[in-house]
Amino acid sequence: MIGLGFGFGLGLGLESEGTARRGAAMPVTRTQGDAFVWWIVSGILGVLAQDAFWLALRLAGLADTHVWDVAASLAVSSAEAGCVAAMIVGGLLDLVIGGLFAILIGVLLEWRGSSAYLVKGLTVGLGAWVFCYGILIHNLPFFVERDLVHLSEMIGSFFGHAIYGAVTVTVYVKWLSRYVEGPQDQ
């Protein structure tokens, strides 16, 4: 387990496979971990960067909605959209969706390697943009009932998803991948 330095560990299921095979005699160090967990962490950080960009767009008056509105429309009715509870639901869904797309980025990195990692992150981030704003949004009641999304919001969304992909892949490749066990440990 991963210890906190207080004499106890978190039961997060982050034990290394090598340690599990060898038994509890060999403790897991902080530099060992599961890539899957770090992919999700990098995705959450990418979502936070994207959300900061969206907030800047809203504060500048370039967007009427926030990416949380889009995410919330997956779970709440259009009558409830825009309320504080819907924004919380949207924010949580945004984090979950970002974590799921980060898994896709991680699998792509495992499959094809980390060379040209920025291109891979941008590809997945912009693929998410095409999926969400090119396909999904046209079927969500909240957006079908209004004039879809203004062009400035669509362009902002494009850059927001590019930021998500770039931040997610960079955070993983440059910082978090060092906490993953190498092939020699497996």
Phi, psi and omega in degrees: 000160177275122181273154178260001183085005180250013178087009176218162182241163175270132177276062184265006181071029183260018179294145179284151178296323179298317179292320180297323179289322184274351181096180186281356183293332181256110182288152177276129178271169182295337182277002176254143178184176183266124181302323181305315180295317181290329174299314180295317178301315179295324177295320178296319177294323176296320177297318179297323176293318178297317180295323177296321177296316179297320178298318177298320177298316180295316180295330178278355180079016180268354180216138177271335182244173176236157179304334177294328177298318179296312180297319180297327182293348173286338188238338184240159179287161181295335177292330181269348182298141178097343178280166184300317180298320179294323178294322177295314178300316179298318178297318178294316178297322178300317178296318180294314180297319177298321176296321180293317177293331176293326175298319177298318177298316180298317178296320177298318177295320178295320184286315187250356180089173185263004175293145183054039184300326181296320177297319180294317178295317178297321180298314179291317179299315180284334171295321176296323178297314179298317180296309185289313187262345178264332184240301189296315187297333180287351181246002180269129184305320182302321183269334177292325182285340176249186183280052183048232183235137178294155182303320180296324177292322180295317178293318176299320179296321177304309181292325177298317179289327175296318177299316178304308183298316181294315181292315182302310184289323180292316179300317181291307186294316186276332185236308189280335182296339179290346179266009181258141177298142175278168180300333181292341181271351187262000000 
